[in-house]
Every structure is written in C-alpha cells, then in structure tokens.
C-alpha cells in the first residue's frame, strides 16, 4: 500500500492565504483558552 499513499512532500508553515477571520467569524463561539491559543 505504500505506493498508493498520496501525500505532499512538505508544506509552508505559518502561511495564510484568503480570508482569516480573527479569532473566529461572527457565528462561532470559542472558549477563552481557545481564543488565547490563537494569539
């Protein structure tokens, strides 16, 4: 099965493309801990 696994060779960390609502969009709620982790 190793020949059938499709995976990227890598990725660019800390790269954001497109709209990134901070910390969440208007209809989502999060715990204080989750909000602090996004900082």
PDB file of N, CA, C and O in Angstrom:
ATOM      1  N   UNK A   1       0.805  -1.201   0.000  1.00  0.00           N
ATOM      2  CA  UNK A   1       0.000   0.000   0.000  1.00  0.00           C
ATOM      3  C   UNK A   1       0.848   1.266   0.000  1.00  0.00           C
ATOM      4  O   UNK A   1       0.323   2.345  -0.273  1.00  0.00           O
ATOM      5  N   UNK A   2       2.102   1.173   0.288  1.00  0.00           N
ATOM      6  CA  UNK A   2       2.927   2.379   0.359  1.00  0.00           C
ATOM      7  C   UNK A   2       2.996   3.110  -0.970  1.00  0.00           C
ATOM      8  O   UNK A   2       3.182   4.327  -0.988  1.00  0.00           O
ATOM      9  N   UNK A   3       2.852   2.408  -2.069  1.00  0.00           N
ATOM     10  CA  UNK A   3       2.866   3.072  -3.365  1.00  0.00           C
ATOM     11  C   UNK A   3       1.565   3.820  -3.631  1.00  0.00           C
ATOM     12  O   UNK A   3       1.526   4.671  -4.519  1.00  0.00           O
ATOM     13  N   UNK A   4       0.504   3.527  -2.889  1.00  0.00           N
ATOM     14  CA  UNK A   4      -0.805   4.128  -3.128  1.00  0.00           C
ATOM     15  C   UNK A   4      -1.059   5.361  -2.266  1.00  0.00           C
ATOM     16  O   UNK A   4      -2.001   6.109  -2.528  1.00  0.00           O
ATOM     17  N   UNK A   5      -0.252   5.581  -1.263  1.00  0.00           N
ATOM     18  CA  UNK A   5      -0.456   6.724  -0.380  1.00  0.00           C
ATOM     19  C   UNK A   5      -0.001   7.995  -1.091  1.00  0.00           C
ATOM     20  O   UNK A   5       1.142   8.097  -1.538  1.00  0.00           O
ATOM     21  N   UNK A   6      -0.911   8.960  -1.189  1.00  0.00           N
ATOM     22  CA  UNK A   6      -0.582  10.244  -1.808  1.00  0.00           C
ATOM     23  C   UNK A   6      -0.463  11.271  -0.691  1.00  0.00           C
ATOM     24  O   UNK A   6      -1.417  11.522   0.046  1.00  0.00           O
ATOM     25  N   UNK A   7       0.702  11.851  -0.579  1.00  0.00           N
ATOM     26  CA  UNK A   7       0.936  12.841   0.465  1.00  0.00           C
ATOM     27  C   UNK A   7       1.875  13.914  -0.078  1.00  0.00           C
ATOM     28  O   UNK A   7       2.723  13.618  -0.920  1.00  0.00           O
ATOM     29  N   UNK A   8       1.739  15.139   0.385  1.00  0.00           N
ATOM     30  CA  UNK A   8       2.663  16.190  -0.059  1.00  0.00           C
ATOM     31  C   UNK A   8       4.062  15.947   0.500  1.00  0.00           C
ATOM     32  O   UNK A   8       4.227  15.323   1.548  1.00  0.00           O
ATOM     33  N   UNK A   9       5.047  16.441  -0.203  1.00  0.00           N
ATOM     34  CA  UNK A   9       6.422  16.316   0.274  1.00  0.00           C
ATOM     35  C   UNK A   9       6.679  17.237   1.462  1.00  0.00           C
ATOM     36  O   UNK A   9       7.593  16.999   2.252  1.00  0.00           O
ATOM     37  N   UNK A  10       5.877  18.281   1.585  1.00  0.00           N
ATOM     38  CA  UNK A  10       6.026  19.216   2.693  1.00  0.00           C
ATOM     39  C   UNK A  10       4.944  20.268   2.625  1.00  0.00           C
ATOM     40  O   UNK A  10       4.020  20.172   1.818  1.00  0.00           O
ATOM     41  N   UNK A  11       5.059  21.267   3.469  1.00  0.00           N
ATOM     42  CA  UNK A  11       4.106  22.372   3.480  1.00  0.00           C
ATOM     43  C   UNK A  11       4.792  23.613   4.020  1.00  0.00           C
ATOM     44  O   UNK A  11       5.833  23.523   4.671  1.00  0.00           O
ATOM     45  N   UNK A  12       4.215  24.759   3.753  1.00  0.00           N
ATOM     46  CA  UNK A  12       4.758  26.020   4.236  1.00  0.00           C
ATOM     47  C   UNK A  12       4.006  26.386   5.514  1.00  0.00           C
ATOM     48  O   UNK A  12       2.833  26.757   5.472  1.00  0.00           O
ATOM     49  N   UNK A  13       4.684  26.279   6.630  1.00  0.00           N
ATOM     50  CA  UNK A  13       4.066  26.604   7.917  1.00  0.00           C
ATOM     51  C   UNK A  13       3.950  28.117   8.067  1.00  0.00           C
ATOM     52  O   UNK A  13       4.724  28.870   7.476  1.00  0.00           O
ATOM     53  N   UNK A  14       3.001  28.542   8.844  1.00  0.00           N
ATOM     54  CA  UNK A  14       2.787  29.958   9.135  1.00  0.00           C
ATOM     55  C   UNK A  14       2.469  30.760   7.879  1.00  0.00           C
ATOM     56  O   UNK A  14       2.874  31.916   7.762  1.00  0.00           O
ATOM     57  N   UNK A  15       1.747  30.154   6.941  1.00  0.00           N
ATOM     58  CA  UNK A  15       1.337  30.840   5.722  1.00  0.00           C
ATOM     59  C   UNK A  15      -0.174  30.812   5.647  1.00  0.00           C
ATOM     60  O   UNK A  15      -0.781  29.746   5.741  1.00  0.00           O
ATOM     61  N   UNK A  16      -0.777  31.954   5.482  1.00  0.00           N
ATOM     62  CA  UNK A  16      -2.231  32.046   5.404  1.00  0.00           C
ATOM     63  C   UNK A  16      -2.597  32.727   4.101  1.00  0.00           C
ATOM     64  O   UNK A  16      -2.038  33.771   3.762  1.00  0.00           O
ATOM     65  N   UNK A  17      -3.530  32.145   3.370  1.00  0.00           N
ATOM     66  CA  UNK A  17      -3.993  32.737   2.125  1.00  0.00           C
ATOM     67  C   UNK A  17      -5.509  32.805   2.171  1.00  0.00           C
ATOM     68  O   UNK A  17      -6.161  31.840   2.568  1.00  0.00           O
ATOM     69  N   UNK A  18      -6.070  33.922   1.772  1.00  0.00           N
ATOM     70  CA  UNK A  18      -7.514  34.084   1.806  1.00  0.00           C
ATOM     71  C   UNK A  18      -7.948  34.799   3.068  1.00  0.00           C
ATOM     72  O   UNK A  18      -7.127  35.351   3.801  1.00  0.00           O
ATOM     73  N   UNK A  19      -9.251  34.782   3.313  1.00  0.00           N
ATOM     74  CA  UNK A  19      -9.795  35.481   4.469  1.00  0.00           C
ATOM     75  C   UNK A  19      -9.554  34.685   5.740  1.00  0.00           C
ATOM     76  O   UNK A  19      -9.849  33.491   5.799  1.00  0.00           O
ATOM     77  N   UNK A  20      -9.023  35.342   6.747  1.00  0.00           N
ATOM     78  CA  UNK A  20      -8.782  34.714   8.046  1.00  0.00           C
ATOM     79  C   UNK A  20      -9.478  35.551   9.108  1.00  0.00           C
ATOM     80  O   UNK A  20      -8.912  36.524   9.607  1.00  0.00           O
ATOM     81  N   UNK A  21     -10.688  35.180   9.449  1.00  0.00           N
ATOM     82  CA  UNK A  21     -11.425  35.921  10.476  1.00  0.00           C
ATOM     83  C   UNK A  21     -10.756  35.702  11.831  1.00  0.00           C
ATOM     84  O   UNK A  21     -10.423  34.570  12.182  1.00  0.00           O
ATOM     85  N   UNK A  22     -10.559  36.772  12.589  1.00  0.00           N
ATOM     86  CA  UNK A  22      -9.850  36.649  13.857  1.00  0.00           C
ATOM     87  C   UNK A  22     -10.759  36.948  15.021  1.00  0.00           C
ATOM     88  O   UNK A  22     -11.506  37.924  14.940  1.00  0.00           O
ATOM     89  N   UNK A  23     -10.758  36.194  16.091  1.00  0.00           N
ATOM     90  CA  UNK A  23     -10.250  34.833  16.089  1.00  0.00           C
ATOM     91  C   UNK A  23     -11.221  33.860  15.437  1.00  0.00           C
ATOM     92  O   UNK A  23     -10.812  32.797  14.972  1.00  0.00           O
ATOM     93  N   UNK A  24     -12.485  34.207  15.398  1.00  0.00           N
ATOM     94  CA  UNK A  24     -13.488  33.375  14.735  1.00  0.00           C
ATOM     95  C   UNK A  24     -14.493  34.293  14.056  1.00  0.00           C
ATOM     96  O   UNK A  24     -14.570  35.481  14.371  1.00  0.00           O
ATOM     97  N   UNK A  25     -15.255  33.746  13.133  1.00  0.00           N
ATOM     98  CA  UNK A  25     -16.280  34.562  12.493  1.00  0.00           C
ATOM     99  C   UNK A  25     -17.428  34.816  13.468  1.00  0.00           C
ATOM    100  O   UNK A  25     -17.422  34.289  14.580  1.00  0.00           O
ATOM    101  N   UNK A  26     -18.395  35.606  13.068  1.00  0.00           N
ATOM    102  CA  UNK A  26     -19.431  36.075  13.963  1.00  0.00           C
ATOM    103  C   UNK A  26     -20.344  35.017  14.538  1.00  0.00           C
ATOM    104  O   UNK A  26     -20.891  35.228  15.621  1.00  0.00           O
ATOM    105  N   UNK A  27     -20.539  33.893  13.878  1.00  0.00           N
ATOM    106  CA  UNK A  27     -21.493  32.901  14.372  1.00  0.00           C
ATOM    107  C   UNK A  27     -20.851  31.768  15.163  1.00  0.00           C
ATOM    108  O   UNK A  27     -21.553  30.863  15.616  1.00  0.00           O
ATOM    109  N   UNK A  28     -19.543  31.799  15.338  1.00  0.00           N
ATOM    110  CA  UNK A  28     -18.863  30.736  16.077  1.00  0.00           C
ATOM    111  C   UNK A  28     -18.439  31.253  17.451  1.00  0.00           C
ATOM    112  O   UNK A  28     -18.079  32.420  17.605  1.00  0.00           O
ATOM    113  N   UNK A  29     -18.488  30.387  18.420  1.00  0.00           N
ATOM    114  CA  UNK A  29     -18.048  30.723  19.775  1.00  0.00           C
ATOM    115  C   UNK A  29     -16.866  29.833  20.150  1.00  0.00           C
ATOM    116  O   UNK A  29     -16.732  28.717  19.649  1.00  0.00           O
ATOM    117  N   UNK A  30     -16.030  30.332  21.020  1.00  0.00           N
ATOM    118  CA  UNK A  30     -14.887  29.541  21.472  1.00  0.00           C
ATOM    119  C   UNK A  30     -14.664  29.785  22.956  1.00  0.00           C
ATOM    120  O   UNK A  30     -15.120  30.782  23.516  1.00  0.00           O
ATOM    121  N   UNK A  31     -13.967  28.872  23.566  1.00  0.00           N
ATOM    122  CA  UNK A  31     -13.604  29.058  24.965  1.00  0.00           C
ATOM    123  C   UNK A  31     -12.493  30.093  25.060  1.00  0.00           C
ATOM    124  O   UNK A  31     -11.805  30.362  24.075  1.00  0.00           O
ATOM    125  N   UNK A  32     -12.319  30.668  26.228  1.00  0.00           N
ATOM    126  CA  UNK A  32     -11.228  31.624  26.430  1.00  0.00           C
ATOM    127  C   UNK A  32      -9.883  30.984  26.125  1.00  0.00           C
ATOM    128  O   UNK A  32      -9.004  31.633  25.558  1.00  0.00           O
ATOM    129  N   UNK A  33      -9.713  29.730  26.491  1.00  0.00           N
ATOM    130  CA  UNK A  33      -8.458  29.028  26.238  1.00  0.00           C
ATOM    131  C   UNK A  33      -8.181  28.945  24.743  1.00  0.00           C
ATOM    132  O   UNK A  33      -7.050  29.167  24.311  1.00  0.00           O
ATOM    133  N   UNK A  34      -9.193  28.629  23.953  1.00  0.00           N
ATOM    134  CA  UNK A  34      -9.011  28.522  22.504  1.00  0.00           C
ATOM    135  C   UNK A  34      -8.671  29.874  21.893  1.00  0.00           C
ATOM    136  O   UNK A  34      -7.840  29.951  20.989  1.00  0.00           O
ATOM    137  N   UNK A  35      -9.298  30.932  22.372  1.00  0.00           N
ATOM    138  CA  UNK A  35      -9.008  32.270  21.850  1.00  0.00           C
ATOM    139  C   UNK A  35      -7.583  32.673  22.186  1.00  0.00           C
ATOM    140  O   UNK A  35      -6.887  33.226  21.334  1.00  0.00           O
ATOM    141  N   UNK A  36      -7.131  32.410  23.404  1.00  0.00           N
ATOM    142  CA  UNK A  36      -5.766  32.755  23.800  1.00  0.00           C
ATOM    143  C   UNK A  36      -4.760  31.968  22.972  1.00  0.00           C
ATOM    144  O   UNK A  36      -3.698  32.499  22.646  1.00  0.00           O
ATOM    145  N   UNK A  37      -5.054  30.737  22.627  1.00  0.00           N
ATOM    146  CA  UNK A  37      -4.135  29.939  21.819  1.00  0.00           C
ATOM    147  C   UNK A  37      -3.943  30.522  20.429  1.00  0.00           C
ATOM    148  O   UNK A  37      -2.895  30.302  19.822  1.00  0.00           O
ATOM    149  N   UNK A  38      -4.917  31.259  19.901  1.00  0.00           N
ATOM    150  CA  UNK A  38      -4.781  31.832  18.564  1.00  0.00           C
ATOM    151  C   UNK A  38      -3.906  33.073  18.551  1.00  0.00           C
ATOM    152  O   UNK A  38      -3.501  33.532  17.483  1.00  0.00           O
ATOM    153  N   UNK A  39      -3.609  33.623  19.722  1.00  0.00           N
ATOM    154  CA  UNK A  39      -2.808  34.852  19.783  1.00  0.00           C
ATOM    155  C   UNK A  39      -1.357  34.605  19.504  1.00  0.00           C
ATOM    156  O   UNK A  39      -0.557  35.540  19.519  1.00  0.00           O
TER     157      UNK A  39
END
